[in-house]
Amino acid sequence: MSQPKNITHLSQIPIVEINAPEGSAFAGQRQRVGMAIGARKLGYSFFTVPPGKAAFPYHSHTGNEEMIYIIEGNGTLRCGADVAEVTEGTVIAFPPGIENAHQLINTGTGGLRYLVVSTMEYPDISEYPDSNKIGAYATSSGAATSGFRALFVKDNSSSYYDGEDGQEIERVKRTVSRKP
């Protein structure tokens, strides 16, 4: 009997370390199940975060909605202006919007294991209130190297025409005027 490619056992999904700076408040491991089995509209990953750490900075999304289910351990959830304790069996929804900015911190003594399910709607803009950054994403972090992913300091803005000196317009006009 053959097994469809969209079915697997969690033990077959690679465990990847979260790419956080060494010695920072961020750490953990991730298993990208959705990507591994060909999901297109939902992302689902299992996380394990050590005590005293968070997997990600406090953030919100403008397009994507997320859900977390706590499998094991306990922690503290920052969501909007609220702080709540979470334990095994807790289910949390994060609809898009800055009022739903969120961060899950392992404040327990053992590993915090949880499942994250997310809509995979791109482009998506994320806001990081603690660091005053904006993230612009046209593809997920686990996707191929195509797409666009960039972070900017929020107050470092420019006007629509900043840096647009018109030199390329003049070059194109010269090229066109040389044609017979």
C-alpha positions, 0 to 999 in steps of 0.5 A: 500500500502506498502512502500519499505524499501529503501524509507524514509522521512528525518524526519525519519532519526536520527539526530546525533551530530558530535563527536567533542571535546567540545569547538573546532572549529568543531561541527554540526549534521548529518543525515546518509540517505544512511546508514539508507535506505540500500545504498551500493555504495554511502553514503549520509548525510545531515549536519547542521553546526553552525556559526563559525564551520566546521564539519570536519578537512581539508582533502583529500581522495585517493579513495573516491570522494565526492560532496557537495550541499549547501541547506541553508546558506553560508560559505567558502570552502577551496579546495587545495590552493583556498578559495571560498565563497559558498551559497545556490545552490552551488554544489562542487566536490572533486575527490580523491587526495591531490590537492583536500583537502577540508574543509567547514566552516560556516562563515555565521550568521545562520546554514549551511545546506548541502548534502554530497554524497560520493562513499563508496570505502574502503580501503581509505586513508585520509590525514589531511594537517593541523595536518600532519596526515594520516587516514587509513580506511577499513570501514566507521565511521557509519559501524558496529564495524568490519573493521579498522580505525586508524589515525597516525602522518605522520612523525612518520613512521617506516620501513617495518620490525620495530618491527618484531623480529622474535619471532613468527616465532621461536615459530611456528618453535618449534611447528612444529618441536615437531610434530611426 
